[in-house]
């Protein structure tokens, strides 16, 4: 799989931590909203083409559980961001299909609850 077309190591960090803060610092947006935007941008690399390699035989519930555990409560935002980012990239075609599957699973929209027994 040729990932060079969608690969730029560290761009999630730079996008979320530096560029967003510079672009939005004088926007008048609330700091919490800026933090939210930055977090979504930082996470979009979580579900790039590489994420799905080796998970082809995972059940829907295994994949869903893994996505929810990694996305820090921002699964919809993070997956949609990656879907848009890689929409026309041939390297992301399998990932795009998986994102569609996830978005069409009703349990995807149930918030994961964490508890300490």
N, CA, C and O atoms as a printed pandas DataFrame, in Angstrom:
     atom_number atom_name residue_name chain_id  residue_number  x_coord  y_coord  z_coord
0              1         N          UNK        A               1    0.848   -1.173    0.000
1              2        CA          UNK        A               1    0.000    0.000    0.000
2              3         C          UNK        A               1    0.897    1.240    0.000
3              4         O          UNK        A               1    1.753    1.380    0.873
4              5         N          UNK        A               2    0.714    2.125   -0.951
5              6        CA          UNK        A               2    1.486    3.369   -1.028
6              7         C          UNK        A               2    0.784    4.445   -0.209
7              8         O          UNK        A               2   -0.282    4.934   -0.584
8              9         N          UNK        A               3    1.400    4.803    0.914
9             10        CA          UNK        A               3    0.801    5.796    1.802
10            11         C          UNK        A               3    1.456    7.161    1.664
11            12         O          UNK        A               3    1.088    8.098    2.372
12            13         N          UNK        A               4    2.422    7.284    0.762
13            14        CA          UNK        A               4    3.164    8.541    0.648
14            15         C          UNK        A               4    2.261    9.721    0.313
15            16         O          UNK        A               4    2.544   10.852    0.711
16            17         N          UNK        A               5    1.202    9.472   -0.397
17            18        CA          UNK        A               5    0.302   10.533   -0.806
18            19         C          UNK        A               5   -0.425   11.182    0.375
19            20         O          UNK        A               5   -0.791   12.356    0.311
20            21         N          UNK        A               6   -0.630   10.429    1.436
21            22        CA          UNK        A               6   -1.351   10.978    2.585
22            23         C          UNK        A               6   -0.463   11.069    3.822
23            24         O          UNK        A               6   -0.955   11.279    4.931
24            25         N          UNK        A               7    0.831   10.914    3.632
25            26        CA          UNK        A               7    1.735   10.854    4.767
26            27         C          UNK        A               7    2.532   12.138    4.945
27            28         O          UNK        A               7    3.187   12.612    4.017
28            29         N          UNK        A               8    2.467   12.675    6.111
29            30        CA          UNK        A               8    3.260   13.848    6.484
30            31         C          UNK        A               8    3.419   13.784    7.999
31            32         O          UNK        A               8    2.625   14.370    8.735
32            33         N          UNK        A               9    4.446   13.071    8.465
33            34        CA          UNK        A               9    4.589   12.851    9.912
34            35         C          UNK        A               9    4.515   14.135   10.731
35            36         O          UNK        A               9    5.174   15.130   10.429
36            37         N          UNK        A              10    3.711   14.083   11.754
37            38        CA          UNK        A              10    3.606   15.209   12.675
38            39         C          UNK        A              10    2.614   16.285   12.294
39            40         O          UNK        A              10    2.423   17.236   13.052
40            41         N          UNK        A              11    1.972   16.164   11.136
41            42        CA          UNK        A              11    1.087   17.259   10.721
42            43         C          UNK        A              11   -0.127   17.398   11.635
43            44         O          UNK        A              11   -0.693   18.485   11.749
44            45         N          UNK        A              12   -0.531   16.313   12.285
45            46        CA          UNK        A              12   -1.644   16.419   13.226
46            47         C          UNK        A              12   -1.264   17.340   14.393
47            48         O          UNK        A              12   -2.031   18.218   14.788
48            49         N          UNK        A              13   -0.074   17.117   14.926
49            50        CA          UNK        A              13    0.392   17.956   16.031
50            51         C          UNK        A              13    0.503   19.408   15.592
51            52         O          UNK        A              13   -0.026   20.307   16.246
52            53         N          UNK        A              14    1.195   19.630   14.482
53            54        CA          UNK        A              14    1.392   21.016   14.029
54            55         C          UNK        A              14    0.061   21.678   13.702
55            56         O          UNK        A              14   -0.139   22.854   14.007
56            57         N          UNK        A              15   -0.835   20.944   13.093
57            58        CA          UNK        A              15   -2.142   21.507   12.780
58            59         C          UNK        A              15   -2.935   21.854   14.019
59            60         O          UNK        A              15   -3.526   22.930   14.110
60            61         N          UNK        A              16   -2.946   20.942   14.970
61            62        CA          UNK        A              16   -3.737   21.148   16.177
62            63         C          UNK        A              16   -3.114   22.077   17.190
63            64         O          UNK        A              16   -3.823   22.809   17.881
64            65         N          UNK        A              17   -1.808   22.058   17.288
65            66        CA          UNK        A              17   -1.154   22.800   18.354
66            67         C          UNK        A              17   -0.676   24.190   17.932
67            68         O          UNK        A              17   -0.759   25.138   18.713
68            69         N          UNK        A              18   -0.190   24.313   16.728
69            70        CA          UNK        A              18    0.407   25.590   16.329
70            71         C          UNK        A              18   -0.470   26.351   15.337
71            72         O          UNK        A              18   -0.864   27.488   15.595
72            73         N          UNK        A              19   -0.769   25.728   14.215
73            74        CA          UNK        A              19   -1.513   26.439   13.173
74            75         C          UNK        A              19   -2.879   26.900   13.672
75            76         O          UNK        A              19   -3.252   28.057   13.480
76            77         N          UNK        A              20   -3.628   25.998   14.314
77            78        CA          UNK        A              20   -4.960   26.372   14.797
78            79         C          UNK        A              20   -4.869   27.517   15.793
79            80         O          UNK        A              20   -5.654   28.464   15.731
80            81         N          UNK        A              21   -3.922   27.434   16.701
81            82        CA          UNK        A              21   -3.790   28.504   17.700
82            83         C          UNK        A              21   -3.416   29.835   17.049
83            84         O          UNK        A              21   -3.895   30.885   17.476
84            85         N          UNK        A              22   -2.592   29.803   16.050
85            86        CA          UNK        A              22   -2.215   31.043   15.367
86            87         C          UNK        A              22   -3.388   31.586   14.542
87            88         O          UNK        A              22   -3.637   32.791   14.523
88            89         N          UNK        A              23   -4.084   30.707   13.879
89            90        CA          UNK        A              23   -5.205   31.134   13.037
90            91         C          UNK        A              23   -6.365   31.642   13.888
91            92         O          UNK        A              23   -7.005   32.634   13.540
92            93         N          UNK        A              24   -6.634   30.971   14.990
93            94        CA          UNK        A              24   -7.818   31.289   15.787
94            95         C          UNK        A              24   -7.564   32.189   16.993
95            96         O          UNK        A              24   -8.510   32.558   17.690
96            97         N          UNK        A              25   -6.317   32.547   17.252
97            98        CA          UNK        A              25   -6.025   33.289   18.486
98            99         C          UNK        A              25   -6.752   34.625   18.585
99           100         O          UNK        A              25   -7.123   35.029   19.687
100          101         N          UNK        A              26   -6.965   35.312   17.493
101          102        CA          UNK        A              26   -7.657   36.602   17.512
102          103         C          UNK        A              26   -9.057   36.516   16.917
103          104         O          UNK        A              26   -9.624   37.529   16.506
104          105         N          UNK        A              27   -9.612   35.310   16.870
105          106        CA          UNK        A              27  -10.912   35.111   16.224
106          107         C          UNK        A              27  -12.090   35.513   17.105
107          108         O          UNK        A              27  -13.202   35.707   16.616
108          109         N          UNK        A              28  -11.841   35.635   18.390
109          110        CA          UNK        A              28  -12.932   35.935   19.309
110          111         C          UNK        A              28  -13.658   34.693   19.793
111          112         O          UNK        A              28  -14.598   34.785   20.582
112          113         N          UNK        A              29  -13.218   33.520   19.316
113          114        CA          UNK        A              29  -13.839   32.274   19.762
114          115         C          UNK        A              29  -13.437   31.983   21.201
115          116         O          UNK        A              29  -12.341   32.335   21.636
116          117         N          UNK        A              30  -14.324   31.348   21.918
117          118        CA          UNK        A              30  -14.063   30.939   23.293
118          119         C          UNK        A              30  -12.877   29.965   23.312
119          120         O          UNK        A              30  -12.725   29.152   22.400
120          121         N          UNK        A              31  -12.059   30.048   24.329
121          122        CA          UNK        A              31  -10.878   29.185   24.446
122          123         C          UNK        A              31  -11.253   27.702   24.458
123          124         O          UNK        A              31  -10.515   26.876   23.921
124          125         N          UNK        A              32  -12.395   27.355   25.066
125          126        CA          UNK        A              32  -12.829   25.952   25.084
126          127         C          UNK        A              32  -13.130   25.450   23.672
127          128         O          UNK        A              32  -12.835   24.302   23.340
128          129         N          UNK        A              33  -13.711   26.304   22.853
129          130        CA          UNK        A              33  -14.001   25.927   21.476
130          131         C          UNK        A              33  -12.706   25.747   20.688
131          132         O          UNK        A              33  -12.582   24.817   19.892
132          133         N          UNK        A              34  -11.754   26.631   20.909
133          134        CA          UNK        A              34  -10.456   26.509   20.236
134          135         C          UNK        A              34   -9.772   25.204   20.657
135          136         O          UNK        A              34   -9.185   24.517   19.821
136          137         N          UNK        A              35   -9.842   24.863   21.940
137          138        CA          UNK        A              35   -9.263   23.607   22.432
138          139         C          UNK        A              35   -9.941   22.402   21.769
139          140         O          UNK        A              35   -9.280   21.433   21.395
140          141         N          UNK        A              36  -11.258   22.478   21.632
141          142        CA          UNK        A              36  -12.027   21.406   20.993
142          143         C          UNK        A              36  -11.577   21.220   19.543
143          144         O          UNK        A              36  -11.328   20.095   19.111
144          145         N          UNK        A              37  -11.474   22.303   18.803
145          146        CA          UNK        A              37  -11.031   22.248   17.406
146          147         C          UNK        A              37   -9.625   21.666   17.326
147          148         O          UNK        A              37   -9.348   20.812   16.484
148          149         N          UNK        A              38   -8.743   22.129   18.202
149          150        CA          UNK        A              38   -7.364   21.641   18.213
150          151         C          UNK        A              38   -7.311   20.140   18.490
151          152         O          UNK        A              38   -6.537   19.421   17.858
152          153         N          UNK        A              39   -8.121   19.669   19.421
153          154        CA          UNK        A              39   -8.128   18.247   19.771
154          155         C          UNK        A              39   -8.607   17.394   18.600
155          156         O          UNK        A              39   -8.034   16.339   18.328
156          157         N          UNK        A              40   -9.646   17.839   17.910
157          158        CA          UNK        A              40  -10.147   17.088   16.752
158          159         C          UNK        A              40   -9.072   17.017   15.671
159          160         O          UNK        A              40   -8.860   15.962   15.075
160          161         N          UNK        A              41   -8.402   18.121   15.421
161          162        CA          UNK        A              41   -7.350   18.138   14.400
162          163         C          UNK        A              41   -6.200   17.219   14.799
163          164         O          UNK        A              41   -5.677   16.485   13.961
164          165         N          UNK        A              42   -5.808   17.251   16.050
165          166        CA          UNK        A              42   -4.715   16.384   16.509
166          167         C          UNK        A              42   -5.068   14.909   16.340
167          168         O          UNK        A              42   -4.189   14.089   16.072
168          169         N          UNK        A              43   -6.325   14.570   16.493
169          170        CA          UNK        A              43   -6.745   13.168   16.442
170          171         C          UNK        A              43   -6.989   12.629   15.045
171          172         O          UNK        A              43   -7.121   11.416   14.885
172          173         N          UNK        A              44   -7.053   13.461   14.042
173          174        CA          UNK        A              44   -7.484   12.915   12.756
174          175         C          UNK        A              44   -6.526   11.880   12.190
175          176         O          UNK        A              44   -6.928   11.077   11.348
176          177         N          UNK        A              45   -5.294   11.873   12.619
177          178        CA          UNK        A              45   -4.355   10.849   12.170
178          179         C          UNK        A              45   -4.570    9.486   12.813
179          180         O          UNK        A              45   -4.006    8.490   12.361
180          181         N          UNK        A              46   -5.381    9.437   13.863
181          182        CA          UNK        A              46   -5.649    8.162   14.534
182          183         C          UNK        A              46   -6.268    7.140   13.592
183          184         O          UNK        A              46   -6.000    5.943   13.704
184          185         N          UNK        A              47   -7.080    7.602   12.681
185          186        CA          UNK        A              47   -7.849    6.693   11.841
186          187         C          UNK        A              47   -7.471    6.802   10.367
187          188         O          UNK        A              47   -8.321    6.681    9.485
188          189         N          UNK        A              48   -6.191    7.030   10.115
189          190        CA          UNK        A              48   -5.693    7.110    8.742
190          191         C          UNK        A              48   -5.657    5.710    8.133
191          192         O          UNK        A              48   -6.086    4.748    8.770
192          193         N          UNK        A              49   -5.159    5.592    6.926
193          194        CA          UNK        A              49   -5.128    4.307    6.225
194          195         C          UNK        A              49   -4.407    3.226    7.026
195          196         O          UNK        A              49   -4.819    2.066    7.008
196          197         N          UNK        A              50   -3.346    3.591    7.720
197          198        CA          UNK        A              50   -2.579    2.611    8.489
198          199         C          UNK        A              50   -3.394    1.977    9.617
199          200         O          UNK        A              50   -3.169    0.819    9.967
200          201         N          UNK        A              51   -4.322    2.715   10.176
201          202        CA          UNK        A              51   -5.115    2.210   11.303
202          203         C          UNK        A              51   -5.854    0.922   10.937
203          204         O          UNK        A              51   -5.954    0.020   11.769
204          205         N          UNK        A              52   -6.363    0.819    9.732
205          206        CA          UNK        A              52   -7.215   -0.298    9.338
206          207         C          UNK        A              52   -6.440   -1.537    8.903
207          208         O          UNK        A              52   -7.021   -2.615    8.782
208          209         N          UNK        A              53   -5.127   -1.397    8.666
209          210        CA          UNK        A              53   -4.303   -2.527    8.251
210          211         C          UNK        A              53   -4.237   -3.540    9.394
211          212         O          UNK        A              53   -3.902   -3.195   10.527
212          213         N          UNK        A              54   -4.559   -4.784    9.080
213          214        CA          UNK        A              54   -4.543   -5.846   10.080
214          215         C          UNK        A              54   -5.846   -5.990   10.845
215          216         O          UNK        A              54   -5.979   -6.884   11.681
216          217         N          UNK        A              55   -6.798   -5.128   10.572
217          218        CA          UNK        A              55   -8.085   -5.192   11.274
218          219         C          UNK        A              55   -9.212   -5.665   10.342
219          220         O          UNK        A              55  -10.389   -5.578   10.690
220          221         N          UNK        A              56   -8.847   -6.154    9.183
221          222        CA          UNK        A              56   -9.846   -6.556    8.192
222          223         C          UNK        A              56  -10.799   -7.640    8.707
223          224         O          UNK        A              56  -11.962   -7.683    8.307
224          225         N          UNK        A              57  -10.316   -8.501    9.581
225          226        CA          UNK        A              57  -11.148   -9.605   10.074
226          227         C          UNK        A              57  -11.762   -9.317   11.439
227          228         O          UNK        A              57  -12.398  -10.187   12.034
228          229         N          UNK        A              58  -11.574   -8.108   11.928
229          230        CA          UNK        A              58  -12.181   -7.757   13.214
230          231         C          UNK        A              58  -13.697   -7.701   13.059
231          232         O          UNK        A              58  -14.213   -7.316   12.010
232          233         N          UNK        A              59  -14.393   -8.084   14.104
233          234        CA          UNK        A              59  -15.853   -7.958   14.088
234          235         C          UNK        A              59  -16.214   -6.476   14.201
235          236         O          UNK        A              59  -15.382   -5.645   14.566
236          237         N          UNK        A              60  -17.457   -6.166   13.883
237          238        CA          UNK        A              60  -17.921   -4.779   14.001
238          239         C          UNK        A              60  -17.762   -4.274   15.429
239          240         O          UNK        A              60  -17.340   -3.139   15.650
240          241         N          UNK        A              61  -18.099   -5.118   16.393
241          242        CA          UNK        A              61  -18.014   -4.670   17.785
242          243         C          UNK        A              61  -16.568   -4.464   18.229
243          244         O          UNK        A              61  -16.293   -3.554   19.012
244          245         N          UNK        A              62  -15.640   -5.288   17.746
245          246        CA          UNK        A              62  -14.223   -5.091   18.086
246          247         C          UNK        A              62  -13.716   -3.761   17.534
247          248         O          UNK        A              62  -13.058   -2.996   18.239
248          249         N          UNK        A              63  -14.029   -3.497   16.273
249          250        CA          UNK        A              63  -13.583   -2.252   15.653
250          251         C          UNK        A              63  -14.229   -1.053   16.342
251          252         O          UNK        A              63  -13.561   -0.059   16.629
252          253         N          UNK        A              64  -15.503   -1.149   16.599
253          254        CA          UNK        A              64  -16.226   -0.062   17.254
254          255         C          UNK        A              64  -15.658    0.220   18.647
255          256         O          UNK        A              64  -15.468    1.377   19.022
256          257         N          UNK        A              65  -15.393   -0.820   19.395
257          258        CA          UNK        A              65  -14.833   -0.666   20.733
258          259         C          UNK        A              65  -13.448   -0.015   20.673
259          260         O          UNK        A              65  -13.129    0.845   21.493
260          261         N          UNK        A              66  -12.641   -0.420   19.716
261          262        CA          UNK        A              66  -11.299    0.149   19.580
262          263         C          UNK        A              66  -11.358    1.624   19.192
263          264         O          UNK        A              66  -10.629    2.446   19.747
264          265         N          UNK        A              67  -12.221    1.954   18.244
265          266        CA          UNK        A              67  -12.372    3.355   17.821
266          267         C          UNK        A              67  -12.814    4.210   18.998
267          268         O          UNK        A              67  -12.255    5.279   19.241
268          269         N          UNK        A              68  -13.812    3.741   19.724
269          270        CA          UNK        A              68  -14.312    4.524   20.862
270          271         C          UNK        A              68  -13.237    4.704   21.929
271          272         O          UNK        A              68  -13.156    5.762   22.553
272          273         N          UNK        A              69  -12.419    3.692   22.145
273          274        CA          UNK        A              69  -11.391    3.794   23.185
274          275         C          UNK        A              69  -10.267    4.751   22.797
275          276         O          UNK        A              69   -9.641    5.346   23.674
276          277         N          UNK        A              70  -10.003    4.907   21.522
277          278        CA          UNK        A              70   -8.911    5.776   21.069
278          279         C          UNK        A              70   -9.329    7.229   20.860
279          280         O          UNK        A              70   -8.494    8.128   20.955
280          281         N          UNK        A              71  -10.591    7.468   20.582
281          282        CA          UNK        A              71  -11.042    8.791   20.138
282          283         C          UNK        A              71  -11.331    9.789   21.251
283          284         O          UNK        A              71  -11.703   10.929   20.971
284          285         N          UNK        A              72  -11.169    9.390   22.494
285          286        CA          UNK        A              72  -11.346   10.310   23.625
286          287         C          UNK        A              72  -12.671   11.074   23.580
287          288         O          UNK        A              72  -12.717   12.273   23.855
288          289         N          UNK        A              73  -13.747   10.364   23.230
289          290        CA          UNK        A              73  -15.065   10.984   23.193
290          291         C          UNK        A              73  -15.357   11.774   21.927
291          292         O          UNK        A              73  -16.419   12.386   21.810
292          293         N          UNK        A              74  -14.434   11.768   20.983
293          294        CA          UNK        A              74  -14.614   12.544   19.748
294          295         C          UNK        A              74  -14.620   11.633   18.518
295          296         O          UNK        A              74  -14.081   11.997   17.473
296          297         N          UNK        A              75  -15.221   10.466   18.641
297          298        CA          UNK        A              75  -15.192    9.511   17.535
298          299         C          UNK        A              75  -15.856   10.041   16.276
299          300         O          UNK        A              75  -15.328    9.863   15.179
300          301         N          UNK        A              76  -17.003   10.689   16.416
301          302        CA          UNK        A              76  -17.700   11.206   15.232
302          303         C          UNK        A              76  -16.873   12.285   14.551
303          304         O          UNK        A              76  -16.685   12.269   13.335
304          305         N          UNK        A              77  -16.386   13.216   15.349
305          306        CA          UNK        A              77  -15.622   14.333   14.815
306          307         C          UNK        A              77  -14.316   13.856   14.181
307          308         O          UNK        A              77  -13.949   14.292   13.090
308          309         N          UNK        A              78  -13.618   12.957   14.879
309          310        CA          UNK        A              78  -12.317   12.482   14.396
310          311         C          UNK        A              78  -12.450   11.662   13.120
311          312         O          UNK        A              78  -11.674   11.839   12.181
312          313         N          UNK        A              79  -13.423   10.773   13.085
313          314        CA          UNK        A              79  -13.617    9.960   11.885
314          315         C          UNK        A              79  -14.097   10.799   10.706
315          316         O          UNK        A              79  -13.661   10.585    9.575
316          317         N          UNK        A              80  -14.984   11.746   10.960
317          318        CA          UNK        A              80  -15.460   12.589    9.866
318          319         C          UNK        A              80  -14.325   13.453    9.323
319          320         O          UNK        A              80  -14.220   13.647    8.112
320          321         N          UNK        A              81  -13.483   13.968   10.204
321          322        CA          UNK        A              81  -12.334   14.765    9.785
322          323         C          UNK        A              81  -11.419   13.927    8.890
323          324         O          UNK        A              81  -10.989   14.393    7.834
324          325         N          UNK        A              82  -11.120   12.694    9.305
325          326        CA          UNK        A              82  -10.250   11.830    8.510
326          327         C          UNK        A              82  -10.923   11.433    7.210
327          328         O          UNK        A              82  -10.265   11.352    6.172
328          329         N          UNK        A              83  -12.214   11.185    7.249
329          330        CA          UNK        A              83  -12.964   10.827    6.041
330          331         C          UNK        A              83  -12.834   11.940    5.002
331          332         O          UNK        A              83  -12.579   11.676    3.827
332          333         N          UNK        A              84  -13.008   13.171    5.440
333          334        CA          UNK        A              84  -12.893   14.315    4.522
334          335         C          UNK        A              84  -11.457   14.519    4.065
335          336         O          UNK        A              84  -11.210   14.822    2.898
336          337         N          UNK        A              85  -10.505   14.353    4.985
337          338        CA          UNK        A              85   -9.092   14.556    4.674
338          339         C          UNK        A              85   -8.615   13.563    3.620
339          340         O          UNK        A              85   -7.858   13.923    2.719
340          341         N          UNK        A              86   -9.057   12.316    3.732
341          342        CA          UNK        A              86   -8.585   11.291    2.813
342          343         C          UNK        A              86   -9.569   10.926    1.723
343          344         O          UNK        A              86   -9.384    9.917    1.042
344          345         N          UNK        A              87  -10.605   11.716    1.541
345          346        CA          UNK        A              87  -11.707   11.369    0.634
346          347         C          UNK        A              87  -11.248   10.981   -0.767
347          348         O          UNK        A              87  -11.723    9.987   -1.317
348          349         N          UNK        A              88  -10.337   11.746   -1.350
349          350        CA          UNK        A              88   -9.903   11.463   -2.725
350          351         C          UNK        A              88   -8.586   10.697   -2.788
351          352         O          UNK        A              88   -8.083   10.437   -3.881
352          353         N          UNK        A              89   -8.023   10.335   -1.651
353          354        CA          UNK        A              89   -6.734    9.633   -1.626
354          355         C          UNK        A              89   -6.932    8.137   -1.865
355          356         O          UNK        A              89   -7.608    7.474   -1.078
356          357         N          UNK        A              90   -6.354    7.596   -2.940
357          358        CA          UNK        A              90   -6.484    6.162   -3.194
358          359         C          UNK        A              90   -6.027    5.307   -2.011
359          360         O          UNK        A              90   -6.594    4.244   -1.761
360          361         N          UNK        A              91   -5.018    5.759   -1.291
361          362        CA          UNK        A              91   -4.504    4.995   -0.147
362          363         C          UNK        A              91   -5.535    4.858    0.966
363          364         O          UNK        A              91   -5.423    3.966    1.807
364          365         N          UNK        A              92   -6.527    5.723    0.979
365          366        CA          UNK        A              92   -7.525    5.702    2.048
366          367         C          UNK        A              92   -8.833    5.038    1.622
367          368         O          UNK        A              92   -9.806    5.085    2.375
368          369         N          UNK        A              93   -8.889    4.433    0.463
369          370        CA          UNK        A              93  -10.155    3.874   -0.028
370          371         C          UNK        A              93  -10.730    2.816    0.915
371          372         O          UNK        A              93  -11.936    2.805    1.162
372          373         N          UNK        A              94   -9.887    1.928    1.445
373          374        CA          UNK        A              94  -10.396    0.920    2.384
374          375         C          UNK        A              94  -10.819    1.569    3.696
375          376         O          UNK        A              94  -11.830    1.191    4.287
376          377         N          UNK        A              95  -10.048    2.537    4.140
377          378        CA          UNK        A              95  -10.393    3.258    5.364
378          379         C          UNK        A              95  -11.712    3.989    5.217
379          380         O          UNK        A              95  -12.530    4.008    6.137
380          381         N          UNK        A              96  -11.913    4.590    4.056
381          382        CA          UNK        A              96  -13.153    5.325    3.798
382          383         C          UNK        A              96  -14.357    4.384    3.882
383          384         O          UNK        A              96  -15.398    4.746    4.430
384          385         N          UNK        A              97  -14.210    3.198    3.347
385          386        CA          UNK        A              97  -15.295    2.214    3.410
386          387         C          UNK        A              97  -15.581    1.812    4.858
387          388         O          UNK        A              97  -16.739    1.650    5.243
388          389         N          UNK        A              98  -14.520    1.651    5.662
389          390        CA          UNK        A              98  -14.700    1.295    7.076
390          391         C          UNK        A              98  -15.383    2.422    7.846
391          392         O          UNK        A              98  -16.234    2.166    8.697
392          393         N          UNK        A              99  -15.012    3.668    7.550
393          394        CA          UNK        A              99  -15.646    4.807    8.226
394          395         C          UNK        A              99  -17.140    4.818    7.907
395          396         O          UNK        A              99  -17.961    5.055    8.792
396          397         N          UNK        A             100  -17.492    4.564    6.654
397          398        CA          UNK        A             100  -18.912    4.497    6.273
398          399         C          UNK        A             100  -19.632    3.411    7.076
399          400         O          UNK        A             100  -20.740    3.620    7.568
400          401         N          UNK        A             101  -18.986    2.252    7.200
401          402        CA          UNK        A             101  -19.581    1.163    7.979
402          403         C          UNK        A             101  -19.820    1.602    9.422
403          404         O          UNK        A             101  -20.896    1.384    9.979
404          405         N          UNK        A             102  -18.802    2.221   10.015
405          406        CA          UNK        A             102  -18.931    2.670   11.403
406          407         C          UNK        A             102  -20.063    3.675   11.562
407          408         O          UNK        A             102  -20.851    3.580   12.503
408          409         N          UNK        A             103  -20.146    4.631   10.652
409          410        CA          UNK        A             103  -21.196    5.646   10.740
410          411         C          UNK        A             103  -22.594    5.052   10.557
411          412         O          UNK        A             103  -23.581    5.652   10.981
412          413         N          UNK        A             104  -22.682    3.886    9.933
413          414        CA          UNK        A             104  -23.979    3.240    9.725
414          415         C          UNK        A             104  -24.328    2.213   10.798
415          416         O          UNK        A             104  -25.332    1.511   10.684
416          417         N          UNK        A             105  -23.504    2.125   11.837
417          418        CA          UNK        A             105  -23.764    1.204   12.944
418          419         C          UNK        A             105  -24.440    1.967   14.079
419          420         O          UNK        A             105  -23.823    2.863   14.655
420          421         N          UNK        A             106  -25.689    1.643   14.418
421          422        CA          UNK        A             106  -26.358    2.359   15.516
422          423         C          UNK        A             106  -25.548    2.427   16.819
423          424         O          UNK        A             106  -25.569    3.467   17.477
424          425         N          UNK        A             107  -24.829    1.352   17.223
425          426        CA          UNK        A             107  -24.055    1.451   18.468
426          427         C          UNK        A             107  -22.936    2.504   18.422
427          428         O          UNK        A             107  -22.434    2.928   19.463
428          429         N          UNK        A             108  -22.555    2.915   17.223
429          430        CA          UNK        A             108  -21.529    3.956   17.087
430          431         C          UNK        A             108  -21.962    5.238   17.795
431          432         O          UNK        A             108  -21.126    5.984   18.303
432          433         N          UNK        A             109  -23.256    5.488   17.825
433          434        CA          UNK        A             109  -23.786    6.738   18.383
434          435         C          UNK        A             109  -24.090    6.656   19.881
435          436         O          UNK        A             109  -24.523    7.636   20.488
436          437         N          UNK        A             110  -23.863    5.496   20.463
437          438        CA          UNK        A             110  -24.041    5.335   21.904
438          439         C          UNK        A             110  -22.727    5.725   22.575
439          440         O          UNK        A             110  -21.676    5.154   22.285
440          441         N          UNK        A             111  -22.803    6.695   23.467
441          442        CA          UNK        A             111  -21.609    7.174   24.150
442          443         C          UNK        A             111  -21.036    6.088   25.044
443          444         O          UNK        A             111  -21.754    5.428   25.794
444          445         N          UNK        A             112  -19.753    5.925   24.947
445          446        CA          UNK        A             112  -19.065    4.939   25.783
446          447         C          UNK        A             112  -18.959    5.493   27.196
447          448         O          UNK        A             112  -18.579    6.647   27.393
448          449         N          UNK        A             113  -19.293    4.669   28.167
449          450        CA          UNK        A             113  -19.208    5.099   29.557
450          451         C          UNK        A             113  -18.077    4.344   30.238
451          452         O          UNK        A             113  -17.938    3.129   30.098
452          453         N          UNK        A             114  -17.291    5.083   30.964
453          454        CA          UNK        A             114  -16.181    4.493   31.702
454          455         C          UNK        A             114  -16.528    4.494   33.180
455          456         O          UNK        A             114  -17.163    5.426   33.673
456          457         N          UNK        A             115  -16.121    3.471   33.874
457          458        CA          UNK        A             115  -16.366    3.428   35.311
458          459         C          UNK        A             115  -15.251    2.632   35.970
459          460         O          UNK        A             115  -14.596    1.798   35.345
460          461         N          UNK        A             116  -15.062    2.910   37.232
461          462        CA          UNK        A             116  -14.087    2.168   38.029
462          463         C          UNK        A             116  -14.885    1.308   38.995
463          464         O          UNK        A             116  -15.609    1.830   39.843
464          465         N          UNK        A             117  -14.754   -0.021   38.870
465          466        CA          UNK        A             117  -15.553   -0.914   39.728
466          467         C          UNK        A             117  -15.158   -0.809   41.190
467          468         O          UNK        A             117  -15.735   -1.493   42.036
